[in-house]
Amino acid sequence: MREIDQQLLGTLEADALDGTTRDKLFDLIMRRLDLQQANKAALDGLFRDLSRSPADALCVADRLGRSMGLMLEMAGISTSGLRGFLRTQSLVGLYMHVLRTWLKDDSEDAAKTMALLDKRLDQTERLLGLLKRRDRDK
């Protein structure tokens, strides 16, 4: 995952992010998946194996959390404090859900993956928006 993180950072030098924060996050997730394309079969096997090894799953989850935190920061989203923790954990869940679809998506354009990612980002954005409104009400 660290290697993919470094490669992802490298893509920003050649092709900077633009658009809204949400657009940047969408772009980063798709770039990450593209970078992992060559290892798709290995990732599929890894995730199947992790379901039988809770200790290994915890190690992967911790590293994935750091990677998702880095992606949030690259998109301009703070990961500090409780809100940052919630954002990071939300992105971990979103990414894992999208990853399962991506592993089965054999299309050239990854249309199913992009559609699901778009939908889940909308849902997550609305959820975090609700949390912000509740914070203002208190």
A tleap script that builds the chain and sets N, CA, C and O, in Angstrom:
source leaprc.protein.ff14SB
mol = sequence {
  NMET ARG GLU ILE ASP GLN GLN LEU LEU GLY
  THR LEU GLU ALA ASP ALA LEU ASP GLY THR
  THR ARG ASP LYS LEU PHE ASP LEU ILE MET
  ARG ARG LEU ASP LEU GLN GLN ALA ASN LYS
  ALA ALA LEU ASP GLY LEU PHE ARG ASP LEU
  SER ARG SER PRO ALA ASP ALA LEU CYS VAL
  ALA ASP ARG LEU GLY ARG SER MET GLY LEU
  MET LEU GLU MET ALA GLY ILE SER THR SER
  GLY LEU ARG GLY PHE LEU ARG THR GLN SER
  LEU VAL GLY LEU TYR MET HIE VAL LEU ARG
  THR TRP LEU LYS ASP ASP SER GLU ASP ALA
  ALA LYS THR MET ALA LEU LEU ASP LYS ARG
  LEU ASP GLN THR GLU ARG LEU LEU GLY LEU
  LEU LYS ARG ARG ASP ARG ASP CLYS
}
set mol.1.N position { 0.823 -1.193 0.000 }
set mol.1.CA position { 0.000 0.000 0.000 }
set mol.1.C position { 0.867 1.257 0.000 }
set mol.1.O position { 0.520 2.256 -0.629 }
set mol.2.N position { 2.012 1.201 0.718 }
set mol.2.CA position { 2.900 2.370 0.720 }
set mol.2.C position { 3.395 2.689 -0.685 }
set mol.2.O position { 3.485 3.853 -1.075 }
set mol.3.N position { 3.713 1.643 -1.439 }
set mol.3.CA position { 4.189 1.845 -2.808 }
set mol.3.C position { 3.105 2.501 -3.669 }
set mol.3.O position { 3.397 3.403 -4.454 }
set mol.4.N position { 1.867 2.054 -3.523 }
set mol.4.CA position { 0.757 2.658 -4.269 }
set mol.4.C position { 0.574 4.112 -3.832 }
set mol.4.O position { 0.328 4.985 -4.665 }
set mol.5.N position { 0.696 4.373 -2.525 }
set mol.5.CA position { 0.602 5.756 -2.038 }
set mol.5.C position { 1.640 6.633 -2.718 }
set mol.5.O position { 1.331 7.740 -3.158 }
set mol.6.N position { 2.881 6.139 -2.805 }
set mol.6.CA position { 3.958 6.909 -3.430 }
set mol.6.C position { 3.688 7.124 -4.921 }
set mol.6.O position { 3.900 8.216 -5.449 }
set mol.7.N position { 3.223 6.079 -5.582 }
set mol.7.CA position { 2.893 6.208 -7.001 }
set mol.7.C position { 1.758 7.206 -7.200 }
set mol.7.O position { 1.773 7.996 -8.144 }
set mol.8.N position { 0.779 7.166 -6.306 }
set mol.8.CA position { -0.351 8.090 -6.388 }
set mol.8.C position { 0.131 9.531 -6.232 }
set mol.8.O position { -0.292 10.419 -6.972 }
set mol.9.N position { 1.010 9.751 -5.275 }
set mol.9.CA position { 1.583 11.091 -5.115 }
set mol.9.C position { 2.333 11.509 -6.379 }
set mol.9.O position { 2.285 12.672 -6.781 }
set mol.10.N position { 3.019 10.563 -6.996 }
set mol.10.CA position { 3.746 10.849 -8.230 }
set mol.10.C position { 2.846 11.255 -9.380 }
set mol.10.O position { 3.245 12.054 -10.227 }
set mol.11.N position { 1.641 10.716 -9.420 }
set mol.11.CA position { 0.722 11.083 -10.509 }
set mol.11.C position { 0.321 12.553 -10.421 }
set mol.11.O position { -0.025 13.169 -11.429 }
set mol.12.N position { 0.370 13.107 -9.220 }
set mol.12.CA position { -0.042 14.499 -9.031 }
set mol.12.C position { 0.951 15.468 -9.656 }
set mol.12.O position { 0.588 16.580 -10.040 }
set mol.13.N position { 2.209 15.041 -9.756 }
set mol.13.CA position { 3.219 15.903 -10.378 }
set mol.13.C position { 2.941 16.076 -11.867 }
set mol.13.O position { 3.104 17.165 -12.418 }
set mol.14.N position { 2.516 14.984 -12.516 }
set mol.14.CA position { 2.253 15.037 -13.959 }
set mol.14.C position { 0.849 15.530 -14.278 }
set mol.14.O position { 0.622 16.132 -15.327 }
set mol.15.N position { -0.085 15.277 -13.380 }
set mol.15.CA position { -1.493 15.593 -13.632 }
set mol.15.C position { -2.145 16.045 -12.327 }
set mol.15.O position { -2.675 15.229 -11.573 }
set mol.16.N position { -2.101 17.339 -12.070 }
set mol.16.CA position { -2.643 17.892 -10.824 }
set mol.16.C position { -4.149 17.683 -10.732 }
set mol.16.O position { -4.843 17.572 -11.743 }
set mol.17.N position { -4.629 17.633 -9.514 }
set mol.17.CA position { -6.065 17.507 -9.269 }
set mol.17.C position { -6.753 18.840 -9.528 }
set mol.17.O position { -6.175 19.901 -9.293 }
set mol.18.N position { -7.996 18.781 -10.016 }
set mol.18.CA position { -8.774 20.002 -10.169 }
set mol.18.C position { -10.233 19.682 -9.890 }
set mol.18.O position { -10.610 18.521 -9.729 }
set mol.19.N position { -11.036 20.713 -9.835 }
set mol.19.CA position { -12.456 20.549 -9.549 }
set mol.19.C position { -12.742 20.699 -8.070 }
set mol.19.O position { -11.923 21.196 -7.297 }
set mol.20.N position { -13.931 20.254 -7.703 }
set mol.20.CA position { -14.354 20.335 -6.310 }
set mol.20.C position { -13.582 19.318 -5.478 }
set mol.20.O position { -12.900 18.447 -6.017 }
set mol.21.N position { -13.696 19.438 -4.186 }
set mol.21.CA position { -13.061 18.479 -3.289 }
set mol.21.C position { -13.567 17.075 -3.589 }
set mol.21.O position { -12.789 16.122 -3.596 }
set mol.22.N position { -14.858 16.945 -3.835 }
set mol.22.CA position { -15.453 15.653 -4.161 }
set mol.22.C position { -14.868 15.103 -5.466 }
set mol.22.O position { -14.556 13.916 -5.561 }
set mol.23.N position { -14.721 15.980 -6.474 }
set mol.23.CA position { -14.121 15.579 -7.756 }
set mol.23.C position { -12.693 15.080 -7.549 }
set mol.23.O position { -12.273 14.096 -8.157 }
set mol.24.N position { -11.956 15.771 -6.684 }
set mol.24.CA position { -10.580 15.372 -6.405 }
set mol.24.C position { -10.537 13.995 -5.747 }
set mol.24.O position { -9.699 13.163 -6.093 }
set mol.25.N position { -11.427 13.762 -4.817 }
set mol.25.CA position { -11.466 12.466 -4.138 }
set mol.25.C position { -11.846 11.353 -5.114 }
set mol.25.O position { -11.256 10.273 -5.086 }
set mol.26.N position { -12.822 11.612 -5.969 }
set mol.26.CA position { -13.206 10.647 -7.006 }
set mol.26.C position { -11.995 10.318 -7.881 }
set mol.26.O position { -11.705 9.150 -8.143 }
set mol.27.N position { -11.299 11.351 -8.322 }
set mol.27.CA position { -10.133 11.186 -9.184 }
set mol.27.C position { -9.052 10.372 -8.475 }
set mol.27.O position { -8.471 9.464 -9.069 }
set mol.28.N position { -8.782 10.690 -7.217 }
set mol.28.CA position { -7.751 9.969 -6.463 }
set mol.28.C position { -8.084 8.484 -6.310 }
set mol.28.O position { -7.212 7.628 -6.464 }
set mol.29.N position { -9.333 8.189 -6.010 }
set mol.29.CA position { -9.725 6.786 -5.838 }
set mol.29.C position { -9.586 6.040 -7.156 }
set mol.29.O position { -9.088 4.915 -7.181 }
set mol.30.N position { -10.016 6.649 -8.243 }
set mol.30.CA position { -9.885 5.987 -9.546 }
set mol.30.C position { -8.421 5.837 -9.944 }
set mol.30.O position { -8.045 4.819 -10.526 }
set mol.31.N position { -7.596 6.825 -9.644 }
set mol.31.CA position { -6.165 6.693 -9.926 }
set mol.31.C position { -5.574 5.538 -9.125 }
set mol.31.O position { -4.774 4.758 -9.642 }
set mol.32.N position { -5.974 5.436 -7.861 }
set mol.32.CA position { -5.462 4.360 -7.008 }
set mol.32.C position { -5.846 3.001 -7.587 }
set mol.32.O position { -5.018 2.091 -7.642 }
set mol.33.N position { -7.085 2.864 -8.012 }
set mol.33.CA position { -7.528 1.604 -8.603 }
set mol.33.C position { -6.773 1.313 -9.896 }
set mol.33.O position { -6.392 0.171 -10.149 }
set mol.34.N position { -6.556 2.338 -10.710 }
set mol.34.CA position { -5.790 2.159 -11.946 }
set mol.34.C position { -4.374 1.677 -11.643 }
set mol.34.O position { -3.852 0.803 -12.336 }
set mol.35.N position { -3.756 2.242 -10.614 }
set mol.35.CA position { -2.401 1.842 -10.245 }
set mol.35.C position { -2.339 0.387 -9.774 }
set mol.35.O position { -1.299 -0.263 -9.872 }
set mol.36.N position { -3.453 -0.107 -9.268 }
set mol.36.CA position { -3.493 -1.475 -8.758 }
set mol.36.C position { -3.959 -2.490 -9.795 }
set mol.36.O position { -4.040 -3.683 -9.502 }
set mol.37.N position { -4.261 -2.034 -10.986 }
set mol.37.CA position { -4.817 -2.892 -12.031 }
set mol.37.C position { -3.956 -4.142 -12.281 }
set mol.37.O position { -4.487 -5.241 -12.436 }
set mol.38.N position { -2.660 -3.972 -12.319 }
set mol.38.CA position { -1.766 -5.103 -12.602 }
set mol.38.C position { -1.808 -6.156 -11.493 }
set mol.38.O position { -1.473 -7.316 -11.730 }
set mol.39.N position { -2.211 -5.763 -10.300 }
set mol.39.CA position { -2.254 -6.675 -9.151 }
set mol.39.C position { -3.673 -7.080 -8.768 }
set mol.39.O position { -3.916 -7.532 -7.649 }
set mol.40.N position { -4.590 -6.919 -9.685 }
set mol.40.CA position { -6.006 -7.159 -9.387 }
set mol.40.C position { -6.263 -8.581 -8.886 }
set mol.40.O position { -6.965 -8.760 -7.891 }
set mol.41.N position { -5.716 -9.581 -9.549 }
set mol.41.CA position { -5.932 -10.972 -9.142 }
set mol.41.C position { -5.337 -11.235 -7.761 }
set mol.41.O position { -5.942 -11.928 -6.944 }
set mol.42.N position { -4.163 -10.687 -7.504 }
set mol.42.CA position { -3.532 -10.873 -6.194 }
set mol.42.C position { -4.350 -10.207 -5.090 }
set mol.42.O position { -4.504 -10.769 -4.005 }
set mol.43.N position { -4.868 -9.024 -5.360 }
set mol.43.CA position { -5.709 -8.335 -4.374 }
set mol.43.C position { -6.977 -9.122 -4.075 }
set mol.43.O position { -7.414 -9.197 -2.927 }
set mol.44.N position { -7.562 -9.704 -5.109 }
set mol.44.CA position { -8.758 -10.511 -4.926 }
set mol.44.C position { -8.454 -11.673 -3.981 }
set mol.44.O position { -9.218 -11.936 -3.052 }
set mol.45.N position { -7.362 -12.355 -4.212 }
set mol.45.CA position { -6.965 -13.458 -3.342 }
set mol.45.C position { -6.661 -13.001 -1.932 }
set mol.45.O position { -7.034 -13.665 -0.965 }
set mol.46.N position { -5.985 -11.867 -1.809 }
set mol.46.CA position { -5.655 -11.328 -0.494 }
set mol.46.C position { -6.909 -11.061 0.318 }
set mol.46.O position { -6.980 -11.438 1.488 }
set mol.47.N position { -7.888 -10.423 -0.279 }
set mol.47.CA position { -9.090 -10.093 0.466 }
set mol.47.C position { -9.903 -11.331 0.836 }
set mol.47.O position { -10.566 -11.353 1.873 }
set mol.48.N position { -9.853 -12.344 0.004 }
set mol.48.CA position { -10.504 -13.600 0.383 }
set mol.48.C position { -9.780 -14.230 1.566 }
set mol.48.O position { -10.421 -14.741 2.484 }
set mol.49.N position { -8.452 -14.197 1.551 }
set mol.49.CA position { -7.666 -14.768 2.651 }
set mol.49.C position { -7.841 -13.994 3.948 }
set mol.49.O position { -7.840 -14.590 5.025 }
set mol.50.N position { -7.988 -12.692 3.866 }
set mol.50.CA position { -8.137 -11.869 5.064 }
set mol.50.C position { -9.398 -12.216 5.852 }
set mol.50.O position { -9.446 -12.033 7.068 }
set mol.51.N position { -10.405 -12.713 5.162 }
set mol.51.CA position { -11.635 -13.081 5.875 }
set mol.51.C position { -11.401 -14.273 6.808 }
set mol.51.O position { -12.203 -14.531 7.706 }
set mol.52.N position { -10.305 -14.993 6.591 }
set mol.52.CA position { -9.985 -16.144 7.443 }
set mol.52.C position { -8.872 -15.840 8.441 }
set mol.52.O position { -8.491 -16.712 9.222 }
set mol.53.N position { -8.352 -14.629 8.425 }
set mol.53.CA position { -7.239 -14.270 9.302 }
set mol.53.C position { -7.463 -12.890 9.915 }
set mol.53.O position { -6.987 -11.885 9.386 }
set mol.54.N position { -8.185 -12.845 11.025 }
set mol.54.CA position { -8.494 -11.547 11.644 }
set mol.54.C position { -7.264 -10.708 12.004 }
set mol.54.O position { -7.296 -9.485 11.868 }
set mol.55.N position { -6.196 -11.339 12.457 }
set mol.55.CA position { -4.997 -10.579 12.830 }
set mol.55.C position { -4.403 -9.884 11.603 }
set mol.55.O position { -4.035 -8.711 11.665 }
set mol.56.N position { -4.314 -10.603 10.506 }
set mol.56.CA position { -3.807 -9.992 9.273 }
set mol.56.C position { -4.752 -8.906 8.778 }
set mol.56.O position { -4.316 -7.865 8.287 }
set mol.57.N position { -6.047 -9.160 8.914 }
set mol.57.CA position { -7.041 -8.167 8.487 }
set mol.57.C position { -6.878 -6.866 9.273 }
set mol.57.O position { -7.016 -5.785 8.700 }
set mol.58.N position { -6.592 -6.945 10.558 }
set mol.58.CA position { -6.383 -5.743 11.367 }
set mol.58.C position { -5.151 -4.964 10.902 }
set mol.58.O position { -5.167 -3.734 10.859 }
set mol.59.N position { -4.098 -5.679 10.560 }
set mol.59.CA position { -2.885 -5.008 10.063 }
set mol.59.C position { -3.163 -4.290 8.739 }
set mol.59.O position { -2.735 -3.154 8.537 }
set mol.60.N position { -3.877 -4.961 7.854 }
set mol.60.CA position { -4.213 -4.355 6.564 }
set mol.60.C position { -5.150 -3.165 6.777 }
set mol.60.O position { -5.006 -2.133 6.122 }
set mol.61.N position { -6.101 -3.312 7.686 }
set mol.61.CA position { -7.051 -2.230 7.947 }
set mol.61.C position { -6.333 -0.994 8.480 }
set mol.61.O position { -6.673 0.129 8.108 }
set mol.62.N position { -5.351 -1.189 9.340 }
set mol.62.CA position { -4.599 -0.058 9.871 }
set mol.62.C position { -3.855 0.657 8.749 }
set mol.62.O position { -3.899 1.883 8.656 }
set mol.63.N position { -3.182 -0.096 7.908 }
set mol.63.CA position { -2.426 0.502 6.795 }
set mol.63.C position { -3.365 1.170 5.798 }
set mol.63.O position { -3.060 2.239 5.269 }
set mol.64.N position { -4.510 0.535 5.543 }
set mol.64.CA position { -5.495 1.114 4.631 }
set mol.64.C position { -6.021 2.433 5.187 }
set mol.64.O position { -6.238 3.378 4.429 }
set mol.65.N position { -6.224 2.506 6.485 }
set mol.65.CA position { -6.664 3.747 7.117 }
set mol.65.C position { -5.668 4.876 6.892 }
set mol.65.O position { -6.057 6.015 6.635 }
set mol.66.N position { -4.373 4.552 6.990 }
set mol.66.CA position { -3.356 5.570 6.732 }
set mol.66.C position { -3.376 6.009 5.267 }
set mol.66.O position { -3.219 7.192 4.964 }
set mol.67.N position { -3.571 5.052 4.368 }
set mol.67.CA position { -3.633 5.392 2.938 }
set mol.67.C position { -4.850 6.261 2.630 }
set mol.67.O position { -4.754 7.218 1.861 }
set mol.68.N position { -5.982 5.929 3.223 }
set mol.68.CA position { -7.190 6.714 2.983 }
set mol.68.C position { -7.054 8.111 3.588 }
set mol.68.O position { -7.539 9.085 3.013 }
set mol.69.N position { -6.398 8.213 4.743 }
set mol.69.CA position { -6.141 9.524 5.343 }
set mol.69.C position { -5.281 10.380 4.437 }
set mol.69.O position { -5.523 11.578 4.289 }
set mol.70.N position { -4.272 9.764 3.828 }
set mol.70.CA position { -3.418 10.480 2.886 }
set mol.70.C position { -4.229 10.970 1.691 }
set mol.70.O position { -4.041 12.098 1.235 }
set mol.71.N position { -5.122 10.138 1.185 }
set mol.71.CA position { -5.948 10.548 0.043 }
set mol.71.C position { -6.862 11.702 0.418 }
set mol.71.O position { -7.052 12.621 -0.379 }
set mol.72.N position { -7.433 11.673 1.618 }
set mol.72.CA position { -8.273 12.787 2.062 }
set mol.72.C position { -7.451 14.081 2.110 }
set mol.72.O position { -7.906 15.130 1.654 }
set mol.73.N position { -6.244 13.995 2.664 }
set mol.73.CA position { -5.382 15.179 2.739 }
set mol.73.C position { -5.024 15.674 1.345 }
set mol.73.O position { -5.004 16.882 1.110 }
set mol.74.N position { -4.740 14.755 0.405 }
set mol.74.CA position { -4.419 15.155 -0.967 }
set mol.74.C position { -5.596 15.881 -1.615 }
set mol.74.O position { -5.408 16.767 -2.449 }
set mol.75.N position { -6.815 15.495 -1.222 }
set mol.75.CA position { -8.013 16.127 -1.775 }
set mol.75.C position { -8.365 17.424 -1.052 }
set mol.75.O position { -9.313 18.113 -1.429 }
set mol.76.N position { -7.596 17.756 -0.008 }
set mol.76.CA position { -7.844 18.991 0.728 }
set mol.76.C position { -8.829 18.835 1.870 }
set mol.76.O position { -9.431 19.816 2.306 }
set mol.77.N position { -9.003 17.611 2.362 }
set mol.77.CA position { -9.946 17.329 3.444 }
set mol.77.C position { -9.146 17.011 4.702 }
set mol.77.O position { -8.296 16.122 4.690 }
set mol.78.N position { -9.414 17.727 5.775 }
set mol.78.CA position { -8.686 17.537 7.024 }
set mol.78.C position { -8.980 16.163 7.634 }
set mol.78.O position { -10.106 15.668 7.589 }
set mol.79.N position { -7.936 15.571 8.201 }
set mol.79.CA position { -8.100 14.296 8.903 }
set mol.79.C position { -7.813 14.455 10.392 }
set mol.79.O position { -7.636 13.465 11.102 }
set mol.80.N position { -7.767 15.682 10.859 }
set mol.80.CA position { -7.450 15.893 12.275 }
set mol.80.C position { -8.708 15.812 13.132 }
set mol.80.O position { -9.817 16.086 12.674 }
set mol.81.N position { -8.504 15.433 14.373 }
set mol.81.CA position { -9.583 15.374 15.348 }
set mol.81.C position { -10.581 14.262 15.095 }
set mol.81.O position { -10.366 13.379 14.265 }
set mol.82.N position { -11.669 14.328 15.828 }
set mol.82.CA position { -12.715 13.313 15.717 }
set mol.82.C position { -13.370 13.316 14.343 }
set mol.82.O position { -13.633 12.257 13.773 }
set mol.83.N position { -13.634 14.503 13.811 }
set mol.83.CA position { -14.214 14.574 12.458 }
set mol.83.C position { -13.290 13.944 11.422 }
set mol.83.O position { -13.742 13.232 10.526 }
set mol.84.N position { -12.007 14.208 11.551 }
set mol.84.CA position { -11.041 13.627 10.632 }
set mol.84.C position { -11.013 12.117 10.736 }
set mol.84.O position { -10.925 11.417 9.727 }
set mol.85.N position { -11.088 11.616 11.961 }
set mol.85.CA position { -11.138 10.167 12.172 }
set mol.85.C position { -12.379 9.583 11.512 }
set mol.85.O position { -12.305 8.555 10.840 }
set mol.86.N position { -13.519 10.238 11.704 }
set mol.86.CA position { -14.765 9.753 11.095 }
set mol.86.C position { -14.704 9.811 9.567 }
set mol.86.O position { -15.181 8.901 8.889 }
set mol.87.N position { -14.123 10.865 9.038 }
set mol.87.CA position { -13.957 10.967 7.580 }
set mol.87.C position { -13.083 9.831 7.053 }
set mol.87.O position { -13.403 9.203 6.044 }
set mol.88.N position { -11.980 9.580 7.748 }
set mol.88.CA position { -11.062 8.528 7.319 }
set mol.88.C position { -11.731 7.171 7.360 }
set mol.88.O position { -11.617 6.390 6.416 }
set mol.89.N position { -12.429 6.883 8.447 }
set mol.89.CA position { -13.096 5.584 8.565 }
set mol.89.C position { -14.226 5.444 7.547 }
set mol.89.O position { -14.475 4.355 7.032 }
set mol.90.N position { -14.903 6.550 7.264 }
set mol.90.CA position { -15.942 6.520 6.232 }
set mol.90.C position { -15.340 6.203 4.872 }
set mol.90.O position { -15.908 5.433 4.097 }
set mol.91.N position { -14.182 6.804 4.584 }
set mol.91.CA position { -13.537 6.544 3.307 }
set mol.91.C position { -13.016 5.111 3.223 }
set mol.91.O position { -13.045 4.511 2.148 }
set mol.92.N position { -12.546 4.558 4.325 }
set mol.92.CA position { -12.116 3.152 4.339 }
set mol.92.C position { -13.292 2.257 3.946 }
set mol.92.O position { -13.160 1.384 3.089 }
set mol.93.N position { -14.444 2.484 4.582 }
set mol.93.CA position { -15.631 1.684 4.263 }
set mol.93.C position { -16.073 1.856 2.828 }
set mol.93.O position { -16.387 0.881 2.145 }
set mol.94.N position { -16.097 3.096 2.368 }
set mol.94.CA position { -16.477 3.385 0.990 }
set mol.94.C position { -15.513 2.695 0.026 }
set mol.94.O position { -15.939 2.053 -0.934 }
set mol.95.N position { -14.233 2.829 0.282 }
set mol.95.CA position { -13.220 2.251 -0.600 }
set mol.95.C position { -13.339 0.728 -0.654 }
set mol.95.O position { -13.268 0.139 -1.732 }
set mol.96.N position { -13.516 0.100 0.487 }
set mol.96.CA position { -13.643 -1.362 0.511 }
set mol.96.C position { -14.869 -1.815 -0.271 }
set mol.96.O position { -14.819 -2.826 -0.972 }
set mol.97.N position { -15.959 -1.080 -0.157 }
set mol.97.CA position { -17.180 -1.420 -0.896 }
set mol.97.C position { -16.945 -1.284 -2.406 }
set mol.97.O position { -17.324 -2.159 -3.185 }
set mol.98.N position { -16.324 -0.189 -2.797 }
set mol.98.CA position { -16.039 0.048 -4.208 }
set mol.98.C position { -15.012 -0.962 -4.717 }
set mol.98.O position { -15.108 -1.431 -5.851 }
set mol.99.N position { -14.045 -1.293 -3.889 }
set mol.99.CA position { -13.006 -2.245 -4.280 }
set mol.99.C position { -13.601 -3.606 -4.642 }
set mol.99.O position { -13.159 -4.240 -5.600 }
set mol.100.N position { -14.583 -4.048 -3.893 }
set mol.100.CA position { -15.232 -5.343 -4.204 }
set mol.100.C position { -15.861 -5.323 -5.591 }
set mol.100.O position { -15.774 -6.306 -6.328 }
set mol.101.N position { -16.485 -4.221 -5.945 }
set mol.101.CA position { -17.065 -4.100 -7.286 }
set mol.101.C position { -15.967 -4.031 -8.334 }
set mol.101.O position { -16.060 -4.676 -9.379 }
set mol.102.N position { -14.928 -3.252 -8.060 }
set mol.102.CA position { -13.815 -3.104 -9.003 }
set mol.102.C position { -13.143 -4.452 -9.292 }
set mol.102.O position { -12.756 -4.725 -10.428 }
set mol.103.N position { -13.007 -5.283 -8.271 }
set mol.103.CA position { -12.367 -6.588 -8.461 }
set mol.103.C position { -13.134 -7.459 -9.461 }
set mol.103.O position { -12.544 -8.318 -10.116 }
set mol.104.N position { -14.438 -7.239 -9.577 }
set mol.104.CA position { -15.269 -8.024 -10.490 }
set mol.104.C position { -15.551 -7.289 -11.804 }
set mol.104.O position { -16.109 -7.871 -12.733 }
set mol.105.N position { -15.170 -6.027 -11.881 }
set mol.105.CA position { -15.457 -5.193 -13.050 }
set mol.105.C position { -14.373 -5.414 -14.105 }
set mol.105.O position { -13.256 -4.914 -13.973 }
set mol.106.N position { -14.714 -6.165 -15.150 }
set mol.106.CA position { -13.757 -6.471 -16.215 }
set mol.106.C position { -13.897 -5.562 -17.430 }
set mol.106.O position { -13.254 -5.790 -18.455 }
set mol.107.N position { -14.723 -4.544 -17.323 }
set mol.107.CA position { -14.933 -3.655 -18.465 }
set mol.107.C position { -13.708 -2.766 -18.687 }
set mol.107.O position { -12.938 -2.516 -17.760 }
set mol.108.N position { -13.537 -2.299 -19.901 }
set mol.108.CA position { -12.425 -1.418 -20.254 }
set mol.108.C position { -12.512 -0.073 -19.531 }
set mol.108.O position { -11.497 0.481 -19.107 }
set mol.109.N position { -13.742 0.448 -19.393 }
set mol.109.CA position { -13.909 1.787 -18.839 }
set mol.109.C position { -14.268 1.810 -17.347 }
set mol.109.O position { -14.455 2.886 -16.778 }
set mol.110.N position { -14.365 0.643 -16.709 }
set mol.110.CA position { -14.699 0.541 -15.277 }
set mol.110.C position { -15.991 1.288 -14.951 }
set mol.110.O position { -16.099 1.920 -13.900 }
set mol.111.N position { -16.966 1.213 -15.852 }
set mol.111.CA position { -18.216 1.961 -15.690 }
set mol.111.C position { -18.960 1.594 -14.409 }
set mol.111.O position { -19.461 2.474 -13.709 }
set mol.112.N position { -19.033 0.307 -14.099 }
set mol.112.CA position { -19.735 -0.107 -12.870 }
set mol.112.C position { -19.041 0.449 -11.632 }
set mol.112.O position { -19.689 0.913 -10.694 }
set mol.113.N position { -17.738 0.393 -11.647 }
set mol.113.CA position { -16.968 0.893 -10.506 }
set mol.113.C position { -17.167 2.395 -10.348 }
set mol.113.O position { -17.408 2.879 -9.242 }
set mol.114.N position { -17.067 3.128 -11.447 }
set mol.114.CA position { -17.235 4.589 -11.378 }
set mol.114.C position { -18.646 4.973 -10.940 }
set mol.114.O position { -18.818 5.918 -10.171 }
set mol.115.N position { -19.646 4.257 -11.418 }
set mol.115.CA position { -21.029 4.557 -11.035 }
set mol.115.C position { -21.228 4.320 -9.538 }
set mol.115.O position { -21.851 5.130 -8.852 }
set mol.116.N position { -20.697 3.210 -9.041 }
set mol.116.CA position { -20.829 2.924 -7.612 }
set mol.116.C position { -20.063 3.949 -6.787 }
set mol.116.O position { -20.571 4.431 -5.775 }
set mol.117.N position { -18.858 4.285 -7.204 }
set mol.117.CA position { -18.068 5.279 -6.484 }
set mol.117.C position { -18.804 6.608 -6.434 }
set mol.117.O position { -18.857 7.244 -5.382 }
set mol.118.N position { -19.366 7.031 -7.545 }
set mol.118.CA position { -20.124 8.284 -7.603 }
set mol.118.C position { -21.297 8.249 -6.622 }
set mol.118.O position { -21.528 9.205 -5.881 }
set mol.119.N position { -22.020 7.155 -6.626 }
set mol.119.CA position { -23.177 7.001 -5.736 }
set mol.119.C position { -22.754 7.017 -4.268 }
set mol.119.O position { -23.378 7.690 -3.448 }
set mol.120.N position { -21.703 6.281 -3.939 }
set mol.120.CA position { -21.249 6.203 -2.542 }
set mol.120.C position { -20.661 7.530 -2.070 }
set mol.120.O position { -20.830 7.898 -0.907 }
set mol.121.N position { -19.984 8.244 -2.942 }
set mol.121.CA position { -19.483 9.569 -2.555 }
set mol.121.C position { -20.638 10.516 -2.262 }
set mol.121.O position { -20.574 11.293 -1.310 }
set mol.122.N position { -21.698 10.459 -3.074 }
set mol.122.CA position { -22.889 11.275 -2.809 }
set mol.122.C position { -23.479 10.942 -1.443 }
set mol.122.O position { -23.795 11.837 -0.660 }
set mol.123.N position { -23.624 9.649 -1.162 }
set mol.123.CA position { -24.204 9.227 0.118 }
set mol.123.C position { -23.332 9.668 1.293 }
set mol.123.O position { -23.836 10.143 2.311 }
set mol.124.N position { -22.028 9.506 1.139 }
set mol.124.CA position { -21.111 9.883 2.210 }
set mol.124.C position { -21.122 11.383 2.428 }
set mol.124.O position { -21.084 11.853 3.564 }
set mol.125.N position { -21.171 12.127 1.345 }
set mol.125.CA position { -21.222 13.583 1.436 }
set mol.125.C position { -22.489 14.035 2.177 }
set mol.125.O position { -22.440 14.936 3.014 }
set mol.126.N position { -23.609 13.405 1.860 }
set mol.126.CA position { -24.859 13.750 2.555 }
set mol.126.C position { -24.774 13.381 4.034 }
set mol.126.O position { -25.229 14.145 4.886 }
set mol.127.N position { -24.199 12.226 4.349 }
set mol.127.CA position { -24.072 11.800 5.738 }
set mol.127.C position { -23.203 12.778 6.511 }
set mol.127.O position { -23.573 13.215 7.601 }
set mol.128.N position { -22.060 13.121 5.958 }
set mol.128.CA position { -21.180 14.059 6.650 }
set mol.128.C position { -21.803 15.436 6.725 }
set mol.128.O position { -21.548 16.181 7.671 }
set mol.129.N position { -22.623 15.789 5.733 }
set mol.129.CA position { -23.363 17.043 5.794 }
set mol.129.C position { -24.355 17.053 6.944 }
set mol.129.O position { -24.518 18.067 7.623 }
set mol.130.N position { -25.025 15.911 7.164 }
set mol.130.CA position { -25.940 15.802 8.296 }
set mol.130.C position { -25.192 15.954 9.609 }
set mol.130.O position { -25.682 16.599 10.535 }
set mol.131.N position { -24.013 15.366 9.692 }
set mol.131.CA position { -23.221 15.490 10.913 }
set mol.131.C position { -22.845 16.944 11.166 }
set mol.131.O position { -22.854 17.393 12.312 }
set mol.132.N position { -22.516 17.680 10.116 }
set mol.132.CA position { -22.156 19.085 10.282 }
set mol.132.C position { -23.345 19.900 10.767 }
set mol.132.O position { -23.200 20.758 11.638 }
set mol.133.N position { -24.533 19.630 10.200 }
set mol.133.CA position { -25.717 20.370 10.629 }
set mol.133.C position { -26.021 20.075 12.094 }
set mol.133.O position { -26.385 20.977 12.849 }
set mol.134.N position { -25.876 18.837 12.490 }
set mol.134.CA position { -26.123 18.502 13.897 }
set mol.134.C position { -25.137 19.219 14.803 }
set mol.134.O position { -25.507 19.677 15.885 }
set mol.135.N position { -23.880 19.320 14.370 }
set mol.135.CA position { -22.886 20.006 15.183 }
set mol.135.C position { -23.253 21.470 15.366 }
set mol.135.O position { -23.048 22.022 16.447 }
set mol.136.N position { -23.786 22.106 14.339 }
set mol.136.CA position { -24.179 23.517 14.430 }
set mol.136.C position { -25.385 23.698 15.334 }
set mol.136.O position { -25.529 24.736 15.981 }
set mol.137.N position { -26.257 22.692 15.382 }
set mol.137.CA position { -27.459 22.808 16.201 }
set mol.137.C position { -27.160 22.725 17.686 }
set mol.137.O position { -27.951 23.191 18.507 }
set mol.138.N position { -26.032 22.139 18.036 }
set mol.138.CA position { -25.713 21.958 19.472 }
set mol.138.C position { -25.058 23.172 20.050 }
set mol.138.O position { -24.726 23.190 21.235 }
savepdb mol mol.pdb
quit
